[in-house]
C-alpha cells in the first residue's frame, strides 16, 4: 500500500473521533508564493518528514 494512503487511513479514525486535531498533522507551512517549494516538500514527504503541507495566502 502507498505510504501516503496508509498514513491517511491511520489518521482518519482518530480525527473523526476527535482524539486527534487535524492541526496536529501539519508539519510544514508555506506562503502561496513558495508553492513550488511546498510541492517539492510534499513530493519528497519521506525525506522531508512531511505529513501535511499547508499553503497560505497570509502575508
Backbone as a printed PyTorch tensor [residue, N CA C, xyz], in Angstrom:
tensor([[[  0.8450,  -1.1820,   0.0000],
         [  0.0000,   0.0000,   0.0000],
         [  0.8910,   1.2470,   0.0000]],

        [[  0.4480,   2.2420,  -0.7220],
         [  1.1510,   3.5230,  -0.7700],
         [  1.2710,   4.0940,   0.6450]],

        [[  2.4730,   4.5320,   1.0680],
         [  2.6400,   5.0710,   2.4260],
         [  1.7310,   6.2640,   2.7320]],

        [[  1.4650,   7.1060,   1.7330],
         [  0.5840,   8.2610,   1.9580],
         [ -0.8450,   7.8090,   2.2320]],

        [[ -1.2930,   6.8100,   1.4860],
         [ -2.6450,   6.2710,   1.7010],
         [ -2.7170,   5.6190,   3.0670]],

        [[ -1.7020,   4.8660,   3.4340],
         [ -1.6660,   4.2120,   4.7310],
         [ -1.7110,   5.2430,   5.8580]],

        [[ -0.9440,   6.3290,   5.7390],
         [ -0.9380,   7.3780,   6.7670],
         [ -2.3090,   8.0200,   6.8840]],

        [[ -2.9640,   8.2350,   5.7480],
         [ -4.3050,   8.8350,   5.7630],
         [ -5.2860,   7.9150,   6.4760]],

        [[ -5.2430,   6.6350,   6.1730],
         [ -6.1450,   5.6880,   6.8120],
         [ -5.9130,   5.6180,   8.3210]],

        [[ -4.6540,   5.6850,   8.7360],
         [ -4.3320,   5.6200,  10.1620],
         [ -4.7890,   6.8500,  10.9300]],

        [[ -4.9030,   7.9960,  10.2520],
         [ -5.2900,   9.2250,  10.9470],
         [ -6.7770,   9.5210,  10.8610]],

        [[ -7.4980,   8.9200,   9.9350],
         [ -8.9220,   9.2430,   9.7690],
         [ -9.7570,   8.9490,  11.0080]],

        [[ -9.6010,   7.7910,  11.5980],
         [-10.4250,   7.4320,  12.7700],
         [-10.1650,   8.3440,  13.9620]],

        [[ -8.8940,   8.5730,  14.3400],
         [ -8.6570,   9.4760,  15.4750],
         [ -9.1720,  10.8940,  15.2310]],

        [[ -9.0780,  11.3710,  14.0040],
         [ -9.6020,  12.7080,  13.6890],
         [-11.1180,  12.6890,  13.7820]],

        [[-11.7490,  11.6730,  13.2050],
         [-13.2110,  11.5820,  13.2320],
         [-13.7510,  11.4740,  14.6480]],

        [[-13.0080,  10.7950,  15.5200],
         [-13.4670,  10.6370,  16.9040],
         [-12.9920,  11.7920,  17.7950]],

        [[-12.3670,  12.7800,  17.2010],
         [-11.8740,  13.9850,  17.8800],
         [-10.7960,  13.6880,  18.9210]],

        [[-10.1090,  12.5700,  18.7800],
         [ -8.9690,  12.2560,  19.6450],
         [ -7.6960,  12.9120,  19.1150]],

        [[ -7.7360,  13.3070,  17.8590],
         [ -6.6010,  13.9510,  17.2180],
         [ -7.1080,  15.1490,  16.4350]],

        [[ -6.5290,  16.2990,  16.6690],
         [ -6.9080,  17.5060,  15.9410],
         [ -6.1520,  17.5500,  14.6140]],

        [[ -6.8410,  17.8520,  13.5100],
         [ -6.1600,  17.9080,  12.2120],
         [ -4.9500,  18.8510,  12.2070]],

        [[ -5.0070,  19.9080,  12.9810],
         [ -3.8890,  20.8550,  13.0070],
         [ -2.6060,  20.2150,  13.5340]],

        [[ -2.7320,  19.1280,  14.2960],
         [ -1.5630,  18.4290,  14.8130],
         [ -0.8180,  17.6690,  13.7080]],

        [[ -1.4580,  17.4910,  12.5760],
         [ -0.8560,  16.7480,  11.4750],
         [ -0.0490,  17.6430,  10.5400]],

        [[ -0.1840,  18.9580,  10.6860],
         [  0.5180,  19.8960,   9.8090],
         [  1.9830,  19.9450,  10.2200]],

        [[  2.8470,  19.6050,   9.2710],
         [  4.2800,  19.5890,   9.5520],
         [  5.0210,  20.7160,   8.8500]],

        [[  4.4530,  21.2480,   7.7860],
         [  5.1190,  22.2920,   7.0090],
         [  4.0860,  23.3350,   6.5610]],

        [[  4.4780,  24.5960,   6.6080],
         [  3.6380,  25.6990,   6.1290],
         [  4.4570,  26.5580,   5.1750]],

        [[  3.8170,  26.9530,   4.0910],
         [  4.4770,  27.7880,   3.0990],
         [  3.5380,  28.9130,   2.6800]],

        [[  4.0920,  30.1040,   2.4170],
         [  3.2690,  31.1450,   1.8000],
         [  2.9820,  30.7430,   0.3490]],

        [[  1.9240,  31.2710,  -0.1970],
         [  1.4850,  30.8820,  -1.5350],
         [  2.5770,  31.0940,  -2.5820]],

        [[  3.3930,  32.1290,  -2.3970],
         [  4.4350,  32.4070,  -3.3930],
         [  5.5760,  31.3830,  -3.3520]],

        [[  5.5420,  30.4260,  -2.4290],
         [  6.5220,  29.3460,  -2.3790],
         [  5.8670,  27.9990,  -2.7200]],

        [[  4.8720,  28.0660,  -3.5800],
         [  4.1020,  26.8780,  -3.9410],
         [  4.9940,  25.7570,  -4.4880]],

        [[  5.9590,  26.0830,  -5.3160],
         [  6.8120,  25.0400,  -5.8850],
         [  7.6470,  24.3510,  -4.8140]],

        [[  8.1380,  25.1080,  -3.8560],
         [  8.8970,  24.5080,  -2.7530],
         [  7.9840,  23.6050,  -1.9250]],

        [[  6.7630,  24.0470,  -1.6940],
         [  5.8010,  23.2410,  -0.9380],
         [  5.5030,  21.9380,  -1.6750]],

        [[  5.3330,  22.0300,  -2.9890],
         [  5.0530,  20.8410,  -3.7960],
         [  6.2300,  19.8690,  -3.7480]],

        [[  7.4440,  20.3880,  -3.8340],
         [  8.6280,  19.5400,  -3.7460],
         [  8.7340,  18.8770,  -2.3730]],

        [[  8.4230,  19.6350,  -1.3270],
         [  8.4550,  19.0840,   0.0300],
         [  7.4700,  17.9340,   0.1600]],

        [[  6.2590,  18.1310,  -0.3270],
         [  5.2610,  17.0750,  -0.2370],
         [  5.6300,  15.8970,  -1.1340]],

        [[  6.2210,  16.1900,  -2.2890],
         [  6.6470,  15.1320,  -3.1920],
         [  7.7520,  14.2650,  -2.6170]],

        [[  8.5180,  14.8240,  -1.7000],
         [  9.5890,  14.0980,  -1.0100],
         [  9.2320,  13.9140,   0.4630]],

        [[  7.9970,  13.5630,   0.7060],
         [  7.4670,  13.5050,   2.0680],
         [  8.2860,  12.6310,   3.0060]],

        [[  8.7400,  11.5000,   2.5250],
         [  9.5090,  10.6040,   3.4000],
         [ 10.8150,  11.2630,   3.8250]],

        [[ 11.5290,  11.8440,   2.8810],
         [ 12.7960,  12.5050,   3.1950],
         [ 12.5890,  13.7440,   4.0570]],

        [[ 11.5460,  14.4990,   3.7450],
         [ 11.2860,  15.7720,   4.4260],
         [ 10.5160,  15.5980,   5.7350]],

        [[ 10.0640,  14.3640,   5.9710],
         [  9.2160,  14.0840,   7.1420],
         [  7.9760,  14.9750,   7.1250]],

        [[  7.3770,  15.0670,   5.9580],
         [  6.1950,  15.9090,   5.7550],
         [  4.9390,  15.0560,   5.8120]],

        [[  4.0380,  15.4150,   6.7030],
         [  2.7660,  14.7130,   6.7670],
         [  1.7040,  15.5290,   6.0280]],

        [[  1.5270,  16.7690,   6.4340],
         [  0.5890,  17.6710,   5.7590],
         [  1.3030,  18.9810,   5.5000]],

        [[  1.2230,  19.4290,   4.2610],
         [  1.8450,  20.6790,   3.8410],
         [  0.7280,  21.6710,   3.5540]],

        [[  0.8180,  22.8310,   4.1690],
         [ -0.2230,  23.8490,   4.0390],
         [  0.3180,  25.0400,   3.2620]],

        [[ -0.4670,  25.4990,   2.2830],
         [ -0.1680,  26.7420,   1.5850],
         [ -1.0870,  27.8130,   2.1460]],

        [[ -0.5370,  28.9720,   2.3860],
         [ -1.2970,  30.0480,   2.9830],
         [ -1.1650,  31.3120,   2.1420]],

        [[ -2.2210,  32.0740,   2.0810],
         [ -2.2020,  33.3510,   1.3830],
         [ -1.9660,  34.5030,   2.3730]],

        [[ -1.6640,  34.1640,   3.5930],
         [ -1.4010,  35.1840,   4.6070],
         [ -0.0590,  35.8530,   4.3140]],

        [[  0.0510,  37.1280,   4.6380],
         [  1.3330,  37.8340,   4.4050],
         [  2.4520,  37.3090,   5.2770]]])
